[in-house]
Amino acid sequence: MKWKGRRKSANVDDRRGASSSSNSGSGLGGLSPMIIGLLLKLVTSKKGLIIVAVILGVMYFTGNNPLNFLTGNTNNQIQSTTTYKGTAKENELADFSATILADTEDIWNQIIPNYREPTLVIFTGSVNSACGSASSSTGPFYCPGDEKLYIDLSFFQEMERKLNAPGDFAQAYVIAHEVGHHIQNITGVNRKVQSMRGKVSQTQYNKYSVMLELQADFYAGVWAHHSQRINKMMENGDLEEALNAAHAIGDDRLQKNSTGRVVPDSFTHGTSAQRMRWFKKGFDTGDVNQGDTFNARTL
């Protein structure tokens, strides 16, 4: 892909290496000598006890921790401000991801009126979202609750090493797929599918989930179509990289590789052939109106 030198999105929340700690004081063991001396003088008289009680009462009811007065601690929260220093390869992947997100913004702003741009959260290890906490093993995901995409950049290395799906356009497909879920959130499709949970059997709900995922693949293809038409970022072999990635993460292939057998009723993302087909359909047509997987005669 010809991505270097292009605009990078400002909607990126880089949480790599993020951490925080809390310091609530150390109780009575943290009393300073000056405070101890003052307290001893005050508590030896009735008037002094009243003064101490009034001061502590005012602090308590105004939202201040009285222990901060006693210990001399004026800061309950200590945020880590250490700058994360990734490897050169990891930082390049972060720049790449921001560039691809920017390109999806440019394309979808032209297709959808008043498009709400999502935020990309880059993390390491684990992350908290409006949908709950998740670890890197979860893989990339979109949270409709906060309209953010989440990805640990190590997933791209996993694609190459474990899934045999290398290439920068394969990585771009992953980001565009998650943006596809954002499109579904905007259009209300995601909400309709979620509302079916508990109302239908698990097998039927899995089928709805497959339709949802295949439509996100289709939207990724629509993005690629218009991006190539306008920006000419794709190079020879890029389309094949995306199709290979779609094939690599098909439910049938993943189940076959992990357990040696395939259980179609448990599919939640679609087969390799289905994922390739819907991405290719989006890429070939560039027409968002042709991506209704929920009413398609065949997936």
WOWO-V825282 format. One record per residue. N is the residue number from 0. SS is DSSP state (~ for helix, > for strand, _ for the rest). PHI is phi in radians with two decimals (999 if undefined). D_LAST is the distance of its C-alpha to the last C-alpha in Angstrom with 1 decimal. Layout:
n->N ss->SS phi->PHI d_last->D_LAST
n->N ss->SS phi->PHI d_last->D_LAST
This chain:
n->0 ss->_ phi->999 d_last->29.4
n->1 ss->_ phi->-1.68 d_last->32.4
n->2 ss->_ phi->-1.84 d_last->32.3
n->3 ss->_ phi->-1.19 d_last->35.9
n->4 ss->_ phi->1.54 d_last->38.3
n->5 ss->_ phi->-1.62 d_last->35.7
n->6 ss->_ phi->-1.08 d_last->35.8
n->7 ss->_ phi->-1.85 d_last->34.9
n->8 ss->_ phi->-1.16 d_last->33.6
n->9 ss->_ phi->-1.52 d_last->36.2
n->10 ss->_ phi->-1.58 d_last->33.6
n->11 ss->> phi->-2.15 d_last->33.8
n->12 ss->> phi->-1.91 d_last->35.3
n->13 ss->> phi->-1.53 d_last->36.6
n->14 ss->_ phi->-1.86 d_last->37.4
n->15 ss->_ phi->-1.06 d_last->37.9
n->16 ss->_ phi->1.29 d_last->40.9
n->17 ss->_ phi->-1.17 d_last->41.4
n->18 ss->_ phi->-2.73 d_last->43.7
n->19 ss->> phi->-2.56 d_last->46.2
n->20 ss->> phi->-2.39 d_last->49.1
n->21 ss->> phi->-2.00 d_last->51.1
n->22 ss->_ phi->-2.20 d_last->54.9
n->23 ss->_ phi->-1.78 d_last->56.4
n->24 ss->_ phi->1.52 d_last->60.0
n->25 ss->_ phi->-2.14 d_last->61.9
n->26 ss->~ phi->1.17 d_last->63.7
n->27 ss->~ phi->-1.18 d_last->67.5
n->28 ss->~ phi->-1.15 d_last->67.6
n->29 ss->~ phi->-1.73 d_last->66.7
n->30 ss->_ phi->-1.09 d_last->69.7
n->31 ss->_ phi->-1.45 d_last->71.6
n->32 ss->~ phi->-1.00 d_last->75.5
n->33 ss->~ phi->-1.14 d_last->76.1
n->34 ss->~ phi->-1.16 d_last->74.0
n->35 ss->~ phi->-1.05 d_last->75.7
n->36 ss->~ phi->-1.08 d_last->79.2
n->37 ss->~ phi->-1.13 d_last->78.3
n->38 ss->~ phi->-1.11 d_last->77.0
n->39 ss->~ phi->-1.07 d_last->80.1
n->40 ss->~ phi->-1.20 d_last->82.3
n->41 ss->~ phi->-1.28 d_last->80.4
n->42 ss->~ phi->-1.33 d_last->79.9
n->43 ss->_ phi->-1.44 d_last->83.7
n->44 ss->_ phi->-2.28 d_last->84.5
n->45 ss->~ phi->-1.11 d_last->83.3
n->46 ss->~ phi->-1.12 d_last->82.7
n->47 ss->~ phi->-1.13 d_last->80.6
n->48 ss->~ phi->-1.08 d_last->78.4
n->49 ss->~ phi->-1.13 d_last->77.7
n->50 ss->~ phi->-1.09 d_last->76.8
n->51 ss->~ phi->-1.08 d_last->74.4
n->52 ss->~ phi->-1.10 d_last->72.8
n->53 ss->~ phi->-1.13 d_last->72.4
n->54 ss->~ phi->-1.06 d_last->70.9
n->55 ss->~ phi->-1.16 d_last->68.3
n->56 ss->~ phi->-1.14 d_last->67.6
n->57 ss->~ phi->-1.09 d_last->66.9
n->58 ss->~ phi->-1.09 d_last->64.7
n->59 ss->~ phi->-1.13 d_last->62.6
n->60 ss->~ phi->-1.37 d_last->62.2
n->61 ss->_ phi->-1.74 d_last->61.3
n->62 ss->_ phi->1.54 d_last->58.4
n->63 ss->_ phi->-1.70 d_last->60.2
n->64 ss->_ phi->-1.39 d_last->60.4
n->65 ss->~ phi->-0.99 d_last->64.1
n->66 ss->~ phi->-1.11 d_last->63.6
n->67 ss->~ phi->-1.13 d_last->63.0
n->68 ss->~ phi->-1.18 d_last->66.6
n->69 ss->~ phi->-1.25 d_last->68.0
n->70 ss->~ phi->-1.71 d_last->66.3
n->71 ss->_ phi->1.41 d_last->66.4
n->72 ss->_ phi->-1.56 d_last->62.6
n->73 ss->_ phi->-1.99 d_last->61.1
n->74 ss->_ phi->-2.45 d_last->57.5
n->75 ss->_ phi->-1.38 d_last->55.2
n->76 ss->> phi->-1.95 d_last->52.1
n->77 ss->> phi->-2.06 d_last->52.1
n->78 ss->> phi->-1.63 d_last->49.0
n->79 ss->_ phi->-1.27 d_last->48.4
n->80 ss->_ phi->-1.95 d_last->48.7
n->81 ss->_ phi->-1.13 d_last->48.4
n->82 ss->_ phi->-1.33 d_last->46.5
n->83 ss->_ phi->-1.32 d_last->43.6
n->84 ss->_ phi->-2.02 d_last->44.2
n->85 ss->_ phi->-1.43 d_last->41.1
n->86 ss->_ phi->-1.23 d_last->41.2
n->87 ss->~ phi->-1.04 d_last->41.1
n->88 ss->~ phi->-1.15 d_last->37.6
n->89 ss->~ phi->-1.14 d_last->36.3
n->90 ss->~ phi->-1.15 d_last->38.0
n->91 ss->~ phi->-1.16 d_last->36.4
n->92 ss->~ phi->-1.13 d_last->32.9
n->93 ss->~ phi->-1.15 d_last->33.9
n->94 ss->~ phi->-1.12 d_last->35.0
n->95 ss->~ phi->-1.06 d_last->31.8
n->96 ss->~ phi->-1.08 d_last->29.6
n->97 ss->~ phi->-1.15 d_last->31.8
n->98 ss->~ phi->-1.24 d_last->31.5
n->99 ss->~ phi->-1.15 d_last->27.7
n->100 ss->~ phi->-1.04 d_last->27.8
n->101 ss->~ phi->-1.06 d_last->30.3
n->102 ss->~ phi->-1.18 d_last->28.2
n->103 ss->~ phi->-1.13 d_last->25.2
n->104 ss->~ phi->-1.08 d_last->27.9
n->105 ss->~ phi->-1.06 d_last->29.1
n->106 ss->~ phi->-1.25 d_last->25.8
n->107 ss->~ phi->-1.25 d_last->24.5
n->108 ss->~ phi->-1.14 d_last->28.0
n->109 ss->~ phi->-1.42 d_last->27.8
n->110 ss->~ phi->-1.59 d_last->24.5
n->111 ss->_ phi->-1.92 d_last->25.0
n->112 ss->_ phi->-1.07 d_last->28.5
n->113 ss->_ phi->0.96 d_last->30.5
n->114 ss->_ phi->-1.07 d_last->27.9
n->115 ss->_ phi->-1.57 d_last->28.9
n->116 ss->_ phi->-1.36 d_last->28.8
n->117 ss->_ phi->-1.40 d_last->27.9
n->118 ss->> phi->-1.87 d_last->30.2
n->119 ss->> phi->-1.75 d_last->29.5
n->120 ss->> phi->-1.80 d_last->31.3
n->121 ss->> phi->-1.79 d_last->32.3
n->122 ss->> phi->-2.41 d_last->33.8
n->123 ss->_ phi->-2.24 d_last->35.2
n->124 ss->_ phi->1.46 d_last->35.0
n->125 ss->> phi->-2.64 d_last->34.1
n->126 ss->> phi->-2.71 d_last->33.6
n->127 ss->> phi->-1.84 d_last->33.9
n->128 ss->> phi->-2.41 d_last->31.6
n->129 ss->_ phi->-1.17 d_last->31.3
n->130 ss->_ phi->-1.68 d_last->28.6
n->131 ss->> phi->1.96 d_last->31.1
n->132 ss->> phi->-1.56 d_last->32.2
n->133 ss->> phi->-2.60 d_last->30.1
n->134 ss->> phi->-1.86 d_last->31.0
n->135 ss->~ phi->-1.04 d_last->29.9
n->136 ss->~ phi->-1.14 d_last->28.1
n->137 ss->~ phi->-1.15 d_last->25.5
n->138 ss->_ phi->1.49 d_last->24.3
n->139 ss->_ phi->-1.06 d_last->23.5
n->140 ss->> phi->-2.67 d_last->22.6
n->141 ss->> phi->-2.00 d_last->22.8
n->142 ss->> phi->-1.94 d_last->25.0
n->143 ss->_ phi->-1.16 d_last->24.7
n->144 ss->_ phi->-1.13 d_last->28.2
n->145 ss->_ phi->-2.13 d_last->29.9
n->146 ss->_ phi->0.96 d_last->27.3
n->147 ss->> phi->-2.25 d_last->27.7
n->148 ss->> phi->-1.71 d_last->25.8
n->149 ss->> phi->-2.14 d_last->27.4
n->150 ss->> phi->-2.68 d_last->27.6
n->151 ss->> phi->-1.62 d_last->30.2
n->152 ss->_ phi->-1.07 d_last->30.6
n->153 ss->~ phi->-1.14 d_last->31.1
n->154 ss->~ phi->-1.07 d_last->27.3
n->155 ss->~ phi->-1.11 d_last->27.3
n->156 ss->~ phi->-1.23 d_last->29.8
n->157 ss->~ phi->-1.11 d_last->27.8
n->158 ss->~ phi->-1.01 d_last->24.8
n->159 ss->~ phi->-1.32 d_last->27.3
n->160 ss->~ phi->-1.40 d_last->29.3
n->161 ss->_ phi->-1.70 d_last->26.9
n->162 ss->_ phi->-1.75 d_last->23.4
n->163 ss->_ phi->0.98 d_last->24.8
n->164 ss->_ phi->-2.25 d_last->23.0
n->165 ss->_ phi->-1.44 d_last->26.1
n->166 ss->_ phi->1.95 d_last->26.6
n->167 ss->~ phi->-1.21 d_last->27.1
n->168 ss->~ phi->-1.31 d_last->24.0
n->169 ss->~ phi->-1.12 d_last->22.0
n->170 ss->~ phi->-1.20 d_last->24.0
n->171 ss->~ phi->-1.11 d_last->23.4
n->172 ss->~ phi->-1.05 d_last->19.6
n->173 ss->~ phi->-1.07 d_last->20.2
n->174 ss->~ phi->-1.13 d_last->22.4
n->175 ss->~ phi->-1.12 d_last->20.2
n->176 ss->~ phi->-1.12 d_last->17.2
n->177 ss->~ phi->-1.16 d_last->19.8
n->178 ss->~ phi->-1.11 d_last->21.0
n->179 ss->~ phi->-1.03 d_last->17.5
n->180 ss->~ phi->-1.15 d_last->18.0
n->181 ss->~ phi->-1.15 d_last->21.3
n->182 ss->~ phi->-1.04 d_last->19.8
n->183 ss->~ phi->-1.13 d_last->17.9
n->184 ss->~ phi->-1.21 d_last->21.3
n->185 ss->~ phi->-1.14 d_last->23.0
n->186 ss->~ phi->-1.40 d_last->20.8
n->187 ss->_ phi->1.57 d_last->21.0
n->188 ss->~ phi->-1.13 d_last->17.3
n->189 ss->~ phi->-1.05 d_last->18.2
n->190 ss->~ phi->-1.12 d_last->21.1
n->191 ss->~ phi->-1.12 d_last->19.2
n->192 ss->~ phi->-1.17 d_last->16.9
n->193 ss->~ phi->-1.07 d_last->20.1
n->194 ss->_ phi->-1.20 d_last->21.9
n->195 ss->_ phi->-1.45 d_last->19.8
n->196 ss->_ phi->-1.10 d_last->21.2
n->197 ss->_ phi->1.54 d_last->23.7
n->198 ss->_ phi->-1.67 d_last->22.9
n->199 ss->_ phi->-2.22 d_last->20.1
n->200 ss->_ phi->-1.16 d_last->20.0
n->201 ss->~ phi->-1.09 d_last->19.0
n->202 ss->~ phi->-1.09 d_last->16.2
n->203 ss->~ phi->-1.19 d_last->14.7
n->204 ss->~ phi->-1.13 d_last->15.5
n->205 ss->~ phi->-1.05 d_last->13.8
n->206 ss->~ phi->-1.14 d_last->10.4
n->207 ss->~ phi->-1.11 d_last->11.5
n->208 ss->~ phi->-1.10 d_last->12.5
n->209 ss->~ phi->-1.07 d_last->9.2
n->210 ss->~ phi->-1.06 d_last->7.9
n->211 ss->~ phi->-1.12 d_last->11.3
n->212 ss->~ phi->-1.18 d_last->11.3
n->213 ss->~ phi->-1.18 d_last->8.3
n->214 ss->~ phi->-1.18 d_last->10.1
n->215 ss->~ phi->-1.13 d_last->13.2
n->216 ss->~ phi->-1.10 d_last->12.1
n->217 ss->~ phi->-1.05 d_last->11.5
n->218 ss->~ phi->-1.10 d_last->15.0
n->219 ss->~ phi->-1.09 d_last->16.4
n->220 ss->~ phi->-1.17 d_last->15.6
n->221 ss->~ phi->-1.07 d_last->17.2
n->222 ss->~ phi->-1.01 d_last->20.2
n->223 ss->~ phi->-1.05 d_last->20.6
n->224 ss->~ phi->-1.01 d_last->20.6
n->225 ss->~ phi->-1.30 d_last->23.3
n->226 ss->~ phi->-1.11 d_last->25.2
n->227 ss->~ phi->-1.20 d_last->25.6
n->228 ss->~ phi->-1.11 d_last->26.6
n->229 ss->~ phi->-1.66 d_last->29.2
n->230 ss->~ phi->-1.81 d_last->30.3
n->231 ss->_ phi->0.96 d_last->29.7
n->232 ss->_ phi->-1.45 d_last->29.2
n->233 ss->_ phi->-1.32 d_last->27.0
n->234 ss->_ phi->-2.11 d_last->28.7
n->235 ss->_ phi->-0.99 d_last->28.0
n->236 ss->_ phi->1.66 d_last->25.6
n->237 ss->~ phi->-1.16 d_last->24.1
n->238 ss->~ phi->-1.04 d_last->20.7
n->239 ss->~ phi->-1.12 d_last->20.6
n->240 ss->~ phi->-1.09 d_last->21.7
n->241 ss->~ phi->-1.16 d_last->18.8
n->242 ss->~ phi->-1.13 d_last->16.2
n->243 ss->~ phi->-1.13 d_last->18.4
n->244 ss->~ phi->-1.14 d_last->18.3
n->245 ss->~ phi->-1.07 d_last->14.5
n->246 ss->~ phi->-1.17 d_last->14.7
n->247 ss->~ phi->-1.17 d_last->17.7
n->248 ss->_ phi->-1.87 d_last->16.3
n->249 ss->_ phi->-1.20 d_last->13.2
n->250 ss->~ phi->-1.01 d_last->13.8
n->251 ss->~ phi->-1.12 d_last->14.3
n->252 ss->~ phi->-1.21 d_last->16.7
n->253 ss->~ phi->-1.12 d_last->18.6
n->254 ss->~ phi->-1.17 d_last->19.1
n->255 ss->~ phi->-1.08 d_last->20.2
n->256 ss->~ phi->-1.26 d_last->22.7
n->257 ss->~ phi->-1.58 d_last->24.0
n->258 ss->~ phi->-2.10 d_last->24.4
n->259 ss->_ phi->1.47 d_last->23.9
n->260 ss->_ phi->-2.46 d_last->21.4
n->261 ss->_ phi->-2.13 d_last->17.8
n->262 ss->_ phi->-2.13 d_last->17.0
n->263 ss->~ phi->-0.96 d_last->13.3
n->264 ss->~ phi->-1.14 d_last->14.5
n->265 ss->~ phi->-1.66 d_last->15.9
n->266 ss->_ phi->-1.09 d_last->12.9
n->267 ss->_ phi->-2.20 d_last->13.1
n->268 ss->_ phi->-2.17 d_last->11.5
n->269 ss->_ phi->1.86 d_last->8.7
n->270 ss->_ phi->-1.31 d_last->9.5
n->271 ss->~ phi->-1.02 d_last->11.4
n->272 ss->~ phi->-1.11 d_last->9.3
n->273 ss->~ phi->-1.15 d_last->6.2
n->274 ss->~ phi->-1.17 d_last->9.0
n->275 ss->~ phi->-1.14 d_last->10.8
n->276 ss->~ phi->-1.09 d_last->8.4
n->277 ss->~ phi->-1.31 d_last->8.1
n->278 ss->~ phi->-1.11 d_last->11.8
n->279 ss->~ phi->-1.13 d_last->12.7
n->280 ss->~ phi->-1.12 d_last->11.4
n->281 ss->~ phi->-1.11 d_last->13.5
n->282 ss->~ phi->-1.19 d_last->16.3
n->283 ss->~ phi->-1.24 d_last->16.4
n->284 ss->~ phi->-1.65 d_last->16.5
n->285 ss->_ phi->1.15 d_last->18.1
n->286 ss->_ phi->-1.91 d_last->17.3
n->287 ss->~ phi->-1.08 d_last->16.3
n->288 ss->~ phi->-1.32 d_last->15.7
n->289 ss->~ phi->-1.76 d_last->12.6
n->290 ss->_ phi->-1.90 d_last->10.7
n->291 ss->_ phi->-1.42 d_last->10.1
n->292 ss->~ phi->-1.21 d_last->6.9
n->293 ss->~ phi->-1.32 d_last->8.9
n->294 ss->~ phi->-2.09 d_last->9.4
n->295 ss->_ phi->-1.27 d_last->6.5
n->296 ss->_ phi->-1.14 d_last->6.9
n->297 ss->_ phi->-2.50 d_last->3.8
n->298 ss->_ phi->-1.65 d_last->0.0
